[in-house]
Structure formats: C-alpha cells, structure tokens
Amino acid sequence: MVVASVPDETVGPPIIPLTDPAYTLADASALLGVSEPTLRRLISEGEISRTQVGHSPRILRSDIEEYLERHRVPSIGQAS
C-alpha cells in the first residue's frame, strides 16, 4: 500500500500578506525629497522606522506618512 505524503503546513514561518507598501531606500528618499544618505541618517537617528526584507532595508508607506505628519508645518492662519 502506498500512502501519499501531505506537506506539513506548520513548517517554516507563516507567510503574512503585505498590505502596507514597502519602498526601497531609493524610492523612499525620492518620495521624501531627500538623498539616500539623509534618509539613512534619519533612520539611524530614529526619526523614521525601517523594516528588513531579507537583506534589504525597506520603508513602509505608513512610516513615511507618520514621519511627514510629525514634521508638518501648519499654514499661516491655520491652528496647530
């Protein structure tokens, strides 16, 4: 009698769908309007968070939006 093996779904880390886009440092620096070295400095100073995907650092869109919101300057006549 031959028994077919069923793959064990518990092997390895779970695959979690990425719902928040992750940008390379080049793309994130372009979105922020800063150079890559400046973005790396902001990361090292803890001003903006990064996520590691394999060996590549990535910046989540939500982290970019959070950074921009923290550094937003109100318009003249606009309450802060």
C-alpha positions as CSV (number, residue, x, y, z in Angstrom):
1,M,0.0,0.0,0.0
2,V,1.3,3.4,-1.0
3,V,0.4,6.4,1.2
4,A,0.8,9.9,-0.3
5,S,2.5,12.3,2.0
6,V,0.8,15.5,2.8
7,P,3.0,18.6,3.2
8,D,3.2,19.9,6.8
9,E,1.8,23.4,6.7
10,T,3.4,24.2,10.1
11,V,7.0,24.1,8.7
12,G,8.6,27.4,8.3
13,P,7.4,30.9,9.2
14,P,3.9,31.9,8.3
15,I,3.5,34.0,5.1
16,I,1.9,37.3,6.0
17,P,0.5,39.3,3.2
18,L,2.0,42.8,3.0
19,T,-0.9,45.3,2.9
20,D,1.3,48.4,3.6
21,P,3.6,49.0,0.6
22,A,7.3,48.8,1.4
23,Y,9.7,51.1,-0.5
24,T,13.4,50.7,-1.2
25,L,15.6,53.4,0.3
26,A,16.0,54.9,-3.2
27,D,12.2,55.1,-3.7
28,A,11.5,56.3,-0.2
29,S,14.1,59.0,-0.4
30,A,12.6,60.2,-3.7
31,L,9.1,60.3,-2.1
32,L,10.5,62.3,0.8
33,G,12.6,64.6,-1.4
34,V,15.8,63.8,0.4
35,S,19.0,62.0,-0.6
36,E,19.6,58.4,0.4
37,P,22.4,59.4,2.8
38,T,19.9,61.8,4.5
39,L,17.3,59.0,4.7
40,R,19.9,56.7,6.2
41,R,20.8,59.3,8.8
42,L,17.1,59.8,9.7
43,I,16.8,56.0,10.2
44,S,19.9,55.9,12.4
45,E,18.6,58.8,14.5
46,G,15.3,57.0,14.9
47,E,13.3,59.7,13.0
48,I,11.9,57.2,10.6
49,S,11.4,53.4,11.0
50,R,12.7,50.8,8.6
51,T,11.7,47.2,8.0
52,Q,14.1,44.5,6.9
53,V,13.1,42.3,4.0
54,G,15.8,39.6,3.6
55,H,19.0,41.6,3.5
56,S,17.3,44.7,2.1
57,P,16.0,47.6,4.2
58,R,12.5,48.8,3.3
59,I,10.5,51.8,4.5
60,L,6.7,51.2,4.9
61,R,4.4,53.8,3.4
62,S,2.8,54.2,6.9
63,D,6.2,55.1,8.3
64,I,6.7,57.7,5.6
65,E,3.2,59.2,6.3
66,E,3.9,59.2,10.1
67,Y,7.2,61.0,9.6
68,L,5.6,63.6,7.3
69,E,2.8,64.2,9.7
70,R,5.2,64.7,12.7
71,H,7.1,67.3,10.6
72,R,4.2,69.1,9.1
73,V,4.2,72.8,9.4
74,P,0.8,74.4,9.6
75,S,-0.2,77.0,7.1
76,I,-0.3,80.7,8.1
77,G,-3.6,81.2,9.9
78,Q,-4.1,77.5,10.5
79,A,-4.4,76.4,14.1
80,S,-1.8,73.8,15.2
